[in-house]
Amino acid sequence: MGPRVTTSVLADRLTGMIGPRASVARGVLDQHGQSESHYRNLPPDIVVFPETTQEVAEIVKLCAGAAVPIVPFGAGTSLEGNAAAVAGGVCLDFARMNRVLAVHDSDMDVVVQPGITRKQLNAELRNTGLFFPIDPGADASIGGMTSTRASGTMAVRYGTMKDNVMALEVVLADGRVIRTARRARKSAAGYDLTRMFVGAEGTLGVITEITLKVHPVPQAISAAVCSFDTLHDAVDTAISVIQSAIPVARIELLDDVMMRGINAYAKLGYREAPTLFFEFHGSESSVAEQAETAQTIAADHGGHGFAWAKAPEDRSRLWHARDNTLYAGLGLRPGARAVITDVCVPISRLAECLTETRRDADEHGFTAPIVGHVGDGNFHMLILIDPARPEEAEGAKALQARMVARAIAMDGTCTGEHGIGLGKIDYLTDELGEAVDVMRSIKTALDPNGLMNPGKIFASGAKA
């Protein structure tokens, strides 16, 4: 690896390689330095838009020879600064690599490029009778979802990205292209490289092709909403539903603060109390049976007004409200910025963790709505702060630190689905201790010069 070249020299080389698909325009750079997170804009020096794996490999080789960092970019919806260019360098935007390469409907898998979003993928699958169920809320790219080990509202039924990614094509830091697995549904062949790259946040290589499991579109879908007097009652209901082996597709919790925001944002009239949103998938008879059992369990825990949404337009309105909790939450304090964080704990500790976190936020005077994927013990908090008041940012940071410490003490994790990115580097060591040194060893072996998305997961490569 030689000395790092100047941006102008590198831009000239990249333009010679891919023409106008290499950009140094300020607006393009700034667009790729921001995301849905609260972190400051950290733009790259150059943005490139590759169209093939071979182009990606050539760009990576060029960057490796010039000692220039490489940052993959999907839809820009990450919440922990996962694609921020903390050391500048070249951003690989996969917007042009957004195709479905193969649909194997009889095997129920698809092969896609990383730039395709989950909604685009499901639109492509519409006539196959199959769908891809992982739904993190935002219309994220499949490459980004793979890199952050995303999950979301339907993980309780269909699992997370680690459960649905079967194989990857990856460009390594030296430009080599590898495949981590074949399309077989199981394999005992060597190390599980696929899952090593799933969740690595682009720090080990650049994902250029993804083989995914897809699932049959359910014959029938129904949804319901039910409110409770306390968070504890709502969580106990969710746990009882899971322990009763009801194959619920989604079971989401919104606390009273978030319900207030949802009502104002979406012009709805729900009771402003802790509320569960359910969705059931299956045959007509099984869906009805699941929902009736869940309704009985909810009533046993003091549930109010178990309201059905069977028609597609009613379900769409219900889940549209749930998916827009970021904007609904921001509406509770106009002009505020949201510090968004998540943790995950064993479901037996969820009520305790949620209740203590809610009390902590209230006692410190924060407007901080909570939403949770309670079927798997994961919840998020939006801490609303005035960006002009540094003391609020410090208070939010301290609140998040207590929330994470609480989760880890309950044998949980500092992040259920957002990833480590910039914001949770210190918490990773608190959670896993010496295991982080093993991760560093893997990183060093595959990326000895630290050029692959530096500054993420491990504290290194920050731009002055």
N, C-alpha and C positions, 0 to 999 in steps of 0.2 A: 504494500500500500504506500503510495507516494504522498507528498504533502497535499493538503486540501487546496483545490484550485479556486479561483475567484468565481463569483456568480456569473459574471458576463461570459467568461470562458466556457463554463459548464453549460450555460444557456445556448451558446453557439453550437456546442457539440450535440446537445439534445435536439436543437432545431435541425441540424444536419441529419439527425437520425429519424425524427418523426415529424418534421416540418412545423406548421403552426399549432400542432397539438402540445407544444411546450410554451408555457406562458409565464411572463414576469410582470404582467399587468397588476397594478396595485390592488384594484378591486377584486381580482381573482385570488390574489395572495391572501387578502384580508378575509375573504369568504372561507378560505380553507384553514384559517387560524382560529375560527370560532366554532362553537357547538351549542347544544342546549344547556351546557354546564355554566356555572358561575365564574369560571376562571377567565382571566384576561385573555385577549386575543394574542395568540402566538403563531404568526403566519410563517409559512416556509419561504425559502428564497425563490423557488421555481415550482410550478405545478405542471405535471405532465398527464396526458390522457391516453394511456396505452390501449391498444385494441386486441392484442394477442399475448399469449404467454411468452412467445419468443421475444416480443418487444420488451416485456417486463424483464426478462432475463438479461437482455442487452443493456437496458437502463441500469439494472442492479450492478452488472459488471462494470459499467462506466463509473457509477457512483463509488463502488468499492475501490477502483483504481485511483479515484480522485479524493478519497477520504471524506465523502459527503454523506450525511445521514439520509435515510429513506423512511418516509412516513406514509403508510397506506391510508386511504381515505374512502369512506363509503357514502353515507347519506348525511353525515354531520350531526347525528342525533345522540351522540354519546353524552354521558352525564358526569364523567370523572376526568375530562380532558384527555381521553384515550388517544385522540388523533391530533393533539396539539403539537406543533413543531417546536419543541422547547430548545432544540439546537439548530434551528433553521433547516437547510437542506432541501431535498426534493420530495414533494408530495406526489404520490401516485394516486390519482383520482380514477376510480374504476367505472365512471358513468358510462363509458363506451363499451365496457365488457359486461353487458347486462342481458345476455341471452340464455335461454334454456337450450342446452346442447343436446340433451336426449331425455326422452320420457320412456321409462320401462314400466308400462302400466301393469303388466302381469306380475312383475316383481315388486311393484309399489315403491319405486325409487326414481329419482330424477338427477340429472347432472346439469349443474348451472354454473355460470360465471359469477364472480363475487359482487358485481355491481347491481345485479337485479334486486329489487326490493321485494319484501314478502307479499305486498299487494300485487305487484306485477307478476310474481310467480303464480299466485292463486288465480289471477286472470288468465294466464296461459294454461292453467290446469282445468279451467272451467268445464270443458267438454269431455274430460276424462273420467269423471266420477271420483276424482281424488283431490285432496287439498293438503296444504302444508300448515300445520296448526300452531306453530310457535308464534306468539303474539306479544311482543314487548310493549305494545301501546303505540309507539311511533312506527311510521312506515320505514323501518330501518333496512339497510342493505343486508343481504344474506352473508356477504363477506364480513361485515361489521358484526353481525350477530354471532357468527362463528368465532371471530377473534375475541369477543368479550364473553363468550359462553352464555349468551342471552337465554332468557326463558320467558316469563310473563304470565298472562292470565290463564292460559290453558296448560301450564306445566303440571298441574295436579293430575291431569288425565293423560297427557301425551309426552310428558317429560320435558327436558331442556334441550338446548342445542347439542350438548354432549351425548344425549341419547338418540339424536336424530341425524347426526353427521356420520356417514358411513366411511367416507374416504375423502382425501384431499390431494390436490396437486399444489405443490409449494415450490417457490423459487427461493433458494437459500441465499445467504449473504454473499457467497462467492459466485452466484449466478447459476449454480446447478439447479436442475429441475428434477424434483422427486415426486413419486406417488406414494402415499402412506399406506394404502390398502387397496383391495379390489372390491367388487360389489357383493361379495358373499355376505349373508346376514350375520355370520359369526366366523371368527378366525382365531387360531392359536399360534399364528406365525410371527414369532419374534416380538419385539417391543411394540406397544400400542402407540405408534407415532401419531396417529390421527388425533387422539385425545391430548397429546402433548401440545399440538398446535392449536387445538380448540381452547380458547381462553388465554392464549399467550399474548394477545393484544398486539400482534405484529412485531414482537421483539425477537422472534426466532426465525422468521421468514415471511415471505409475501404469498398469501393464498391466492391462487389464480383459477382454481376450479374446485367445486364442492359437489359431492354425491350425497344426496339427502334421502331419508325415508319420507314417504308421503303416505297419507291415510285415506281410507274411504270416506267420502262425504256421508255424514249420518243421515239415515232415512227421515228422522224427525229431530227437531230441536225445540226446546222450550226454555223460558227464562223466568225468573221470579225475583222479587225484592221483598225484604223483610227487615223491619227495624227492631231495636232492642233498647232497653233502658240503660244498659251498661256495656262497656267494651268486653267485660268478662263474660257476660251472657252471650254476646255475639261470637266470641272466640270459642266458648264451650260448645255452642251449636255447631260451629265448623268442625271442631275436633270430633264430635259425636257423629256427624255425617260421614267423615272419613273413616272412623273406626267401625261404622256400620256397613262398610264395604259398598257404599253407594258410589258408583263410578261417575261422580259429578265431573263435568268438563271444566267448569269454572266456579270458584267460590271466592269472591272478593269482598273485602271489608273496607268501608269508608267510615271514618269517625264523624262525630257530630260537627266538627269544624269544617271538614271537607264537604259534608252534606250541605252545609250552609252555602259554601262556595258553589257547589253544583247547582243548587236551586236558583241562585242568582244568575249564574253563567248560562244555563240551559233553559231558564224560564220554566222550571219544574216545581212541583209542589210536594216533594217528599218530606216526611217527618225529619226534622233536623236532630237526629240521634244516631248512635252507631248502627250501621246498616250493612246487611249482607246482600250481595248480588249473586244469584245462582244461574248456572246454565247447565242443561242436561242434554246429552246426545244419545241416540240409539233408535230403536224401533218405536213406533207409536205407543205400543203397550209398555215397553220398558221405560220410556221417558215419563209416561204418566205415573208408573209405579215409583220411579226414583223421586219424582217431585212430590208425590203424596207422602212418601216416607220422610223426606226432608222437611216438609211442612209440619208433620207431626213432631219431629225432633225440635224444630224451631219453637213450636207452641209449648213444649215441655220446658223450654228455657226462657219463657216469657216473651216470645216474638210477637210483634204487632203487625197486623195487616199484610199477611203473605199475599202479595199482588202478582198476578200472572202476566206474562208478555209472550203470547204464543205466536201472534202474527209477525211476519218478518219485519214489517215497518216498526212495530212496537219494540222488538228486540234490538233493532238497529238504533232506535232512539235511546234505549236504556244503555247500550254499550258505548254509544257515542258520548254520552255523559261521562261514563267511567273512563274512557280513553282520553278525555280532555281535562283530566284532573289538574295538570300543570297550569293551564290557562284559567281554570275555575279557581284554583288556589291563589294565583296571582291577583285575581279580581277581589280577593278579600282585603288586599292592601294595595291600592293603585299606586304605581310608581315603584313598588318594591321589586327586589330581585330575589329569586328563590335559590337557597342553598339546599340542594336535593341530595339526600343520602338514604342508604338502605342497609339493613342487616337481616340475618336469617337465624332462627333458633329452632331447636327441636319443638314440635308443636305442643308438647306437654308444658313447655315454659313460655309459650307465646303470650298467653293472657297476662302473666306477670310482667313480661318484658314490655308489652304494649302499654299496660296501665302505668308502670313506673315511668316510661318515656313520656306519656301524655302529661303526667303530673309534673315531671321535670320541666317540660316546655312551658307549662302554665305558670309554675312558680317563678320562672325567670322572665315572664312577661312576653313570651314570643307567640305570635300568631303562626302556628305550625301544624297545618292539617296533615293527617295520616291516612295512608291507603295501603292495604296489604293483600298479598296473595296468601291468604291465611291457610289454604289447604296444604301448603308446604312450609309454613312458618316464616315467610318472608314479608317484611313490610317496609314502606318508604315514608319518609317525613320531608315535607317541604317547609324549610325554615325561612320565613319571609323577613327580609332585612332592608333597611334604607341604605342604598349604596353610598350615600353622602355621609353616613355615620360609621366611622371605622370601629367604634366600640361595639356596634351591633354585629359586625362581621366577626369580631373576636369572640363575642358571646355565642354566636352560632357555631363557631369552631369548637368552643368548649362544650356546648350542648351535644354536638355530634360525637366528640371524644367520649363523653359519658355514655351515650347511647351505644357506641361500639364496645366500650369496656363492659357494659352490662351484658351485651349479647355474648361476648367471648367468655365471660364468667359463667354463662349458662350453657357452655359448650356449643356456642353458635359461631357465626362467621361475621367478619366486618363488611362483607358484601355478598348478597344473594345473587345479584345479577348485573350490577353496574360495572364490575371489574375494579381493579386497583388504580389504573391510570396514574394521574398525578396526585390525587387527593388522599389515597389510603396506603401509601407506601409504608409509613411507620406502623400502621395497624397490622399490616401483613406479618411483620416480625413479631408483634405481640401475640398474634394468633398461632403462628406456625413455628416460631423459633428457628432452630437449626435447619429445618427443612428449607428455609429460604436460601441458605448457603448451597444446598443441593441445586435449587433453581438457578442460582448464579453460575454454578459449574456448568450446567447445561447451556445457559446463555453464552458463556465464554467459549465453550466447545464449538457452538454453531455460529457464533458471531464474535470472533475474537477482537475485532476492532470497535465493537459497540456502535455500529451504524444503523442497526435495525430498530426504528422507533425508540431512540434513546430517551432516557428520563422517565420511562414508564415502568411500573412494578418495582424497579430498583432506583435508588437515588443516584443518578449519574447523568452526565451529558447535558446539563442545564446550560441554556444560553445566557451569557452575561448581560 
